[in-house]
Structure formats: C-alpha cells, structure tokens
Amino acid sequence: MSERISFHDQIAGNKRKSIVLILIIFLFFIVLGYVISLALDPGFFFIIMILATLFSLTYILISYYNSDKIALASVKAKLASKTQHRDFYNAAESMSIASGMPMPKLYVMESEQINGFASGRDPKNAVICMTTGALKKLDKHELEGVIAHEMSHIANYDIRFMTLTAVLVGLISIIAQIYLRSLFFSSMSRGNRRDGRAGAVILIASIVAAILAPLFAHLVSLAISRKREFTADATAVKFIRSPTGLTKALKKIKSENRLPEDKKSFSQATAPLFISDPFKKKIKGAFSTHPSLEERISRLERM
C-alpha cells in the first residue's frame, strides 16, 4: 500500500522548494553580473544593468497589473452568465466560502478541452476562466475540485510569485543579450579587460555564462511553475477536505489527451496558467510547464 501523505506537508514542502529555486535564479543573476563586470568596463556594465532593470521592470509591471485582462483577451473569454452557467457560479461560491476568499469574477472560453485558469494580482482582483468543455463534462464535485485548484493559485499569490520569477529571468536574458551583442563592437568589449591569458579566460567565461545563464534560469522557472501546481493541488484538498473531485477531474483530463489539440483557442503565453497543458505536449521533465498528470493523480490519491 502506498504511503499516505499530508496536504499540509505538501504545501509547506513545495513552498520551501519554490523559494529555494527562486534564490537559485537570483544566484544566476549575481554570478552573470559578476563575470560580465570582469570582462567589461565597470561603467559600461553599470549602464547595462540600469537599462536592463528599467526595461524588464516596466514590461513586467504592465503585464502584472493587467494580467487578468491580457489572459482573458488572449483566449477571447466572455463573462459567465448566472443563468446559463449556474453550476459554475454555485461551485465558485462554494469554494469562495470554503477558502474564505472573495468571489472571483467568472469567465468562459470556447473549447472542448477540460481546462481552466486563474489570473489576477490578488484575491480582490482575481478571475477564473473555465472552458465550455469543462463545464459540460465535469460533474459538481469535479468542477469544485478544479475551481478549488484555481482559487489556490489566487490564495497562494502565484501570479505575484511568478511575476518576481519573470523579472529575474527577464533581467538575466536582457543583460546576456546586451553583453553578447556588445562583443561585436571591439571598443566596448575591450574596456578595462585584462590582457594575456587571464583576459582570454575571463572573456570565454563571460560568453559561456551569458549563453547558459538564461537557459538555466528558464529551466529553474519551469521547475517553480511545476512546484506551484503541486502546491495548488494540495491547497485545493485543504479547502474542500477531499482529493476526490480534483483527482477525478484530472483523470478525465488525462483520458481526453487523445483528442486533437484545440490550438486556435489557446495562446502559448497563457499555457502555464491552465490547470493542465492545453497543447498536450509530449515534452516531459525539466522542459515542461506542468507536472505529469500521473504524478499529480498519484499524490492526490495518497492524501
């Protein structure tokens, strides 16, 4: 018999791992900055840092404060009707009471897939969007399980957490790109660089760091995304005190993965928001935005 696991332990453990992972991204940022500062004139590197920080923060802040509008517009979602989508409203109201959170605004998007997502910077500015397929194919308890999962993302401030991750990953990528492009201009890349073998070693190390740091930072951000999904699953169990509804919903999602992709309904940018990957990619492991459905179901069945 499989060992039982506690949703409290799952929530605490995944949150700790997420914090450790974001510290690793910050470490990439520091190391990349240090190595490039050795290869460039310090004054020029300081300018790069300022420009990269301003650009990244401006872009991310605009996205952060409009995350719900951007996500809803990208999937052409419409405001849910209290009469036509009564079950959706009833399930959301039940989960709002169970979680002690404000009722989010509810939206519906056209797609035969069983899927849904939450967005918004905090519980007072949150939205939940469900596919027409989910509202049609899920029963009351399954729908409550999925909505509890999405409300868990809101309760855990995952949009805020992933925004911080995006800022760091964006800074690393921008700094790396500016530095690599600057190498085309010899006057910029010489600066105060040391001569001889030491200078060559520093230059090679800085180029390698500029190429690999964005890749590794992106992989770590994907790992954070997967941990937040596990945390949302466990928090959903905490809200409704039962893993059954969400487990059954994930099993239905898994069984319909044989259906053709509904590419027209989804945007690549919003794919990580959904309860499962809407593009049904075969990519697994380090390059996936979501944990495998098999592993999520296994953990839920042991709670």
matplotlib code that plots the C-alpha trace (Angstrom):
import matplotlib.pyplot as plt

x = [0.0, 1.3, 2.4, -0.1, 1.0, -0.3, -1.6, -0.1, 3.4, 2.9, 2.0, 4.9, 7.4, 6.5, 6.6, 10.1, 11.3, 9.9, 11.7, 15.0, 14.5, 13.9, 17.1, 19.0, 17.7, 18.9, 22.3, 22.5, 21.8, 24.6, 27.1, 26.3, 26.7, 30.0, 31.5, 30.4, 31.7, 35.2, 35.1, 33.7, 34.5, 32.6, 31.0, 29.6, 28.3, 26.6, 24.7, 23.7, 22.3, 20.3, 18.8, 18.0, 16.4, 14.2, 13.1, 12.3, 10.5, 8.4, 7.4, 6.6, 4.7, 2.5, 1.8, 1.3, -1.3, -3.1, -2.5, -6.2, -7.2, -4.3, -5.1, -8.8, -8.4, -5.9, -8.5, -11.5, -13.2, -16.7, -18.2, -20.1, -23.9, -25.5, -28.4, -26.6, -23.6, -25.4, -23.3, -20.1, -21.4, -22.6, -19.3, -17.3, -19.5, -19.0, -15.2, -15.2, -16.9, -14.6, -11.4, -12.6, -11.7, -13.7, -15.8, -13.7, -15.1, -16.1, -15.4, -16.0, -13.9, -14.9, -13.0, -14.0, -11.0, -11.5, -9.4, -9.4, -7.1, -7.0, -5.4, -5.2, -2.6, -4.5, -7.8, -9.6, -8.7, -9.0, -10.7, -11.4, -12.0, -13.3, -13.6, -17.1, -15.8, -15.0, -18.5, -20.1, -18.0, -17.3, -19.8, -20.4, -17.6, -15.1, -15.9, -15.5, -12.1, -10.9, -12.1, -10.5, -7.2, -7.6, -8.6, -5.5, -3.3, -5.0, -4.7, -1.0, -0.4, 1.1, 0.8, 2.8, 5.4, 5.7, 6.0, 9.0, 10.5, 9.8, 11.5, 14.7, 14.7, 14.0, 16.9, 19.2, 18.2, 18.3, 21.8, 23.1, 21.8, 23.1, 26.5, 26.8, 25.8, 28.3, 31.1, 30.6, 32.0, 35.6, 35.9, 33.1, 34.3, 37.9, 37.3, 39.4, 39.7, 42.9, 45.5, 47.0, 45.8, 43.8, 41.9, 41.1, 39.9, 37.6, 36.2, 35.4, 33.9, 31.7, 30.5, 29.7, 27.9, 25.9, 24.8, 24.0, 22.6, 19.3, 18.8, 19.3, 17.2, 14.4, 14.6, 14.5, 11.5, 9.7, 10.6, 9.0, 5.9, 5.6, 6.0, 3.3, 0.9, 1.6, 1.1, -2.3, -3.4, -2.6, -4.2, -7.4, -7.5, -7.1, -10.1, -12.5, -11.1, -11.2, -9.0, -11.7, -13.2, -9.9, -8.5, -11.5, -11.2, -7.5, -8.3, -10.9, -8.3, -5.8, -8.3, -9.1, -5.5, -6.1, -8.3, -6.8, -5.3, -7.5, -4.7, -7.0, -8.4, -5.1, -2.1, 1.4, 1.9, -1.1, -0.4, 1.3, -1.7, -4.0, -4.7, -3.1, -1.0, -3.6, -1.2, -0.7, 3.0, 5.0, 7.7, 8.2, 10.6, 12.7, 11.3, 7.6, 5.4, 3.3, 4.0, 2.7, -0.9, 0.1, 2.2, -0.4, -3.1, -0.8, -0.1, -3.8, -4.8, -2.4, -3.7]
y = [0.0, 3.5, 5.7, 8.3, 12.0, 15.1, 18.1, 20.3, 18.8, 19.1, 22.7, 23.6, 21.5, 22.9, 26.5, 25.9, 24.4, 27.3, 29.8, 27.8, 27.8, 31.5, 32.1, 29.9, 32.2, 35.2, 33.5, 33.1, 36.8, 37.7, 35.3, 36.5, 40.1, 39.5, 37.6, 40.2, 43.0, 41.4, 41.3, 44.9, 48.3, 48.7, 52.0, 50.3, 47.3, 49.7, 51.2, 47.8, 46.9, 50.1, 49.7, 46.0, 46.7, 49.6, 47.7, 44.4, 46.1, 48.3, 45.3, 43.0, 45.7, 46.4, 42.7, 42.2, 44.9, 43.8, 40.0, 39.2, 41.4, 40.1, 36.4, 36.8, 38.7, 36.1, 33.3, 35.5, 34.7, 36.1, 36.9, 33.9, 34.1, 33.4, 31.6, 29.8, 28.9, 28.3, 25.3, 27.3, 30.1, 27.6, 25.8, 29.1, 30.4, 27.1, 27.3, 31.0, 30.1, 27.1, 29.2, 32.4, 34.4, 36.9, 35.6, 35.9, 37.2, 34.2, 33.9, 31.2, 30.4, 28.3, 25.0, 21.3, 20.6, 20.2, 23.1, 26.4, 29.0, 31.8, 35.2, 38.5, 40.0, 39.4, 37.8, 41.1, 41.4, 37.7, 36.0, 32.3, 31.2, 27.7, 26.1, 25.2, 21.6, 21.6, 23.0, 20.3, 17.3, 17.7, 16.9, 19.0, 17.6, 17.5, 21.2, 22.2, 20.4, 22.3, 25.6, 24.9, 24.3, 27.7, 29.5, 28.0, 29.8, 33.0, 32.3, 31.5, 34.7, 32.6, 35.4, 37.7, 34.9, 34.1, 37.8, 38.0, 35.0, 36.5, 39.8, 37.9, 35.6, 38.7, 40.6, 37.7, 37.3, 41.0, 41.5, 38.4, 39.6, 43.2, 41.8, 39.3, 42.0, 44.4, 41.9, 42.9, 46.3, 45.8, 49.2, 48.3, 44.8, 45.8, 48.4, 47.5, 43.9, 42.3, 41.4, 38.0, 34.5, 35.9, 38.2, 35.4, 33.2, 35.9, 36.6, 33.0, 32.5, 35.6, 34.4, 30.9, 32.5, 34.8, 31.9, 29.3, 31.5, 32.4, 28.8, 27.5, 30.4, 29.4, 25.8, 26.8, 29.0, 25.9, 23.9, 26.7, 26.5, 22.8, 23.2, 25.8, 23.3, 20.7, 23.3, 24.4, 20.7, 20.3, 23.6, 22.6, 19.5, 21.7, 23.9, 21.1, 18.4, 15.8, 15.0, 13.0, 15.7, 17.1, 13.6, 12.5, 15.7, 15.2, 11.6, 12.9, 15.4, 12.6, 10.4, 13.1, 13.8, 11.5, 14.2, 16.5, 19.8, 22.9, 25.2, 28.1, 28.6, 28.9, 31.3, 29.9, 32.8, 31.7, 27.9, 27.8, 29.4, 26.4, 23.5, 21.3, 22.0, 22.8, 21.9, 18.4, 18.5, 15.3, 17.2, 15.9, 16.6, 19.7, 21.4, 21.0, 23.8, 21.3, 18.2, 15.0, 14.2, 10.7, 12.1, 14.7, 12.0, 9.7, 12.4, 13.3, 9.6, 9.3, 12.4]
z = [0.0, -0.9, 2.0, 2.9, 2.5, 4.3, 2.3, 5.0, 4.3, 0.6, 0.8, 3.1, 1.2, -2.2, -0.9, 0.6, -2.7, -4.7, -2.5, -2.9, -6.7, -6.9, -4.8, -7.4, -10.2, -8.2, -7.8, -11.6, -11.9, -9.4, -11.0, -14.5, -13.4, -11.7, -14.6, -17.2, -14.9, -15.0, -18.8, -19.4, -18.3, -14.9, -16.1, -19.2, -17.3, -14.8, -17.8, -19.0, -15.5, -15.4, -18.9, -18.3, -15.0, -16.2, -19.3, -17.5, -14.6, -16.9, -19.1, -16.1, -14.1, -17.0, -17.5, -13.8, -13.3, -16.4, -16.2, -16.0, -18.9, -21.1, -20.3, -20.9, -24.2, -25.5, -25.2, -26.2, -22.9, -22.1, -18.8, -17.4, -17.2, -13.8, -15.6, -18.4, -16.2, -12.9, -11.9, -12.4, -10.2, -7.5, -7.4, -7.3, -4.5, -2.5, -2.9, -2.0, 1.3, 1.8, 1.2, 2.9, -0.2, -2.1, -5.0, -8.2, -11.5, -13.7, -17.4, -20.0, -23.1, -26.1, -26.2, -26.0, -23.7, -20.0, -18.7, -16.9, -15.4, -12.7, -13.0, -11.2, -8.9, -5.6, -4.3, -4.7, -8.4, -9.4, -12.3, -13.0, -16.6, -17.5, -20.9, -22.2, -22.3, -18.6, -17.7, -20.0, -19.0, -15.2, -12.5, -9.5, -7.3, -10.2, -11.1, -7.4, -7.4, -10.4, -9.1, -5.7, -7.5, -9.4, -6.2, -4.6, -7.1, -6.1, -2.4, -2.7, -4.7, -7.5, -10.1, -7.8, -7.2, -10.9, -11.7, -9.5, -11.2, -14.6, -13.6, -12.6, -15.7, -17.9, -16.4, -16.9, -20.6, -21.3, -19.7, -21.5, -24.9, -24.5, -23.5, -26.3, -28.9, -27.4, -28.2, -31.9, -31.0, -30.0, -28.4, -26.0, -25.2, -24.5, -21.8, -18.8, -19.8, -18.7, -21.3, -21.9, -20.8, -17.8, -20.1, -22.5, -19.7, -18.4, -21.9, -22.6, -19.1, -19.6, -23.0, -21.7, -18.7, -21.0, -23.1, -20.4, -17.6, -19.4, -20.3, -16.8, -15.3, -17.7, -16.6, -12.9, -13.6, -15.2, -12.1, -9.9, -12.1, -11.6, -7.8, -7.7, -9.4, -6.8, -4.1, -5.7, -5.8, -2.1, -1.1, -3.0, -0.8, 2.2, 1.0, 0.4, 2.7, 0.0, -3.0, -4.8, -7.0, -8.3, -8.8, -10.9, -12.9, -13.6, -14.7, -17.2, -18.5, -18.9, -20.7, -23.2, -24.1, -27.1, -28.6, -31.2, -30.0, -30.0, -31.0, -32.1, -28.6, -26.7, -26.6, -25.9, -23.4, -21.3, -21.4, -18.0, -16.3, -17.2, -14.8, -17.5, -20.6, -23.3, -26.1, -24.8, -25.5, -25.3, -23.5, -20.0, -17.2, -16.9, -20.0, -19.1, -17.6, -15.6, -13.6, -15.3, -14.7, -13.5, -10.7, -9.7, -9.5, -7.6, -4.9, -4.6, -4.2, -1.2, 0.6]

ax = plt.figure().add_subplot(projection="3d")
ax.plot(x, y, z, "-o")
ax.set_aspect("equal")
plt.show()
